[in-house]
């Protein structure tokens, strides 16, 4: 079966059994190839059609697709034990936890493995309530923490929430980056403040310098915990191991996921200080997961963490991200009538257009040249770029060039 036939068969099955809206949107964007394989910074169609992956999951493939060390470890683990008995102690999970604790910020050293970033947020919320015996959470407008009930309650865009209300009670939202609003909202009933160090789905919003440090001070003064959601920003993506490292801030709980699985397995985790781990004091089974921390996922995470440190992934993201950011700012200077802003850190870059329709046309132009990207979920005016750290300087220059041409074509098409 050729590539076109495979796409049509897949499209029909999506329409019938999965999500017709996603299928239609994919075809509308010109993505009429079904994915077949991947390697490094590329996704390939059935006949070898190569797409440079500048979305990356988003944020999943920081060390690249199918890193050889991760794949080799998974093949070995598959021959040993893919899932846990949940009775005997698992040395694979124990090793992965030790490695996570070894690089976690501050005094975060106790690890709970789950299956996704959203599950990590759910666990973090439960741990904060259990430890503080307080009901409330203060979160940021525009924030995104996942789509399970607790994570969705903490998130800050109504379009994903309206159909599922009433959500969980006790969540207050304040403008991101506004330290005064945060100080006003945090009170004696606040269990924790939950923030992304950089708001990813809101359009790659970097807060003002000192904001996270002030949030830490507010939490300490009011007896609340600080939870940082580094599901997308962690493990080198922003040019430091953790985005909070840019501000020298340590949380009480940190949530991670996405890149933790080395681009090969789904895994998330929340990591907390010893004091917060009292959630398990009375009952070690108060929070569990059937598949969380399974040997396959933990082996992938363990090797991925080795790769992150041994191959200086944070340094690569800093270096190549600076090139990408500078290039996109040059494009913005040329097309200031349609590009409102360019911002980011490391290989986490957002280009904000003045209108979401313009952004979509530019994305279509990129896709037409086989460069994969998308808009931010909470801010469709922003085109996001999150390529793997293995992307080369030449490939970054190509992305910048195609972005320039796609912007020019869109301006000409619309007569702007």
HELIX and SHEET records of a PDB file:
HELIX    1   1 UNK A    3  UNK A   13  1                                  11    
HELIX    2   2 UNK A   14  UNK A   18  3                                   5    
HELIX    3   3 UNK A   20  UNK A   28  1                                   9    
HELIX    4   4 UNK A   56  UNK A   59  1                                   4    
HELIX    5   5 UNK A   68  UNK A   80  1                                  13    
HELIX    6   6 UNK A   91  UNK A  103  1                                  13    
HELIX    7   7 UNK A  117  UNK A  132  1                                  16    
HELIX    8   8 UNK A  149  UNK A  154  1                                   6    
HELIX    9   9 UNK A  158  UNK A  160  5                                   3    
HELIX   10  10 UNK A  162  UNK A  164  5                                   3    
HELIX   11  11 UNK A  179  UNK A  185  1                                   7    
HELIX   12  12 UNK A  211  UNK A  222  1                                  12    
HELIX   13  13 UNK A  243  UNK A  247  5                                   5    
HELIX   14  14 UNK A  258  UNK A  261  5                                   4    
HELIX   15  15 UNK A  276  UNK A  280  5                                   5    
HELIX   16  16 UNK A  295  UNK A  310  1                                  16    
HELIX   17  17 UNK A  313  UNK A  334  1                                  22    
HELIX   18  18 UNK A  356  UNK A  368  1                                  13    
HELIX   19  19 UNK A  393  UNK A  414  1                                  22    
SHEET    1   A 4 UNK A  35  UNK A  39  0                                        
SHEET    2   A 4 UNK A  42  UNK A  45 -1                                        
SHEET    3   A 4 UNK A  50  UNK A  53 -1                                        
SHEET    4   A 4 UNK A 371  UNK A 372  1                                        
SHEET    1   B 7 UNK A 110  UNK A 114  0                                        
SHEET    2   B 7 UNK A 268  UNK A 272 -1                                        
SHEET    3   B 7 UNK A 253  UNK A 256 -1                                        
SHEET    4   B 7 UNK A 225  UNK A 229  1                                        
SHEET    5   B 7 UNK A 190  UNK A 195  1                                        
SHEET    6   B 7 UNK A 136  UNK A 140  1                                        
SHEET    7   B 7 UNK A 171  UNK A 174  1                                        
SHEET    1   C 2 UNK A 198  UNK A 199  0                                        
SHEET    2   C 2 UNK A 205  UNK A 206 -1                                        
SHEET    1   D 4 UNK A 339  UNK A 344  0                                        
SHEET    2   D 4 UNK A 349  UNK A 353 -1                                        
SHEET    3   D 4 UNK A 379  UNK A 385 -1                                        
SHEET    4   D 4 UNK A 374  UNK A 376 -1                                        
END                                                                             
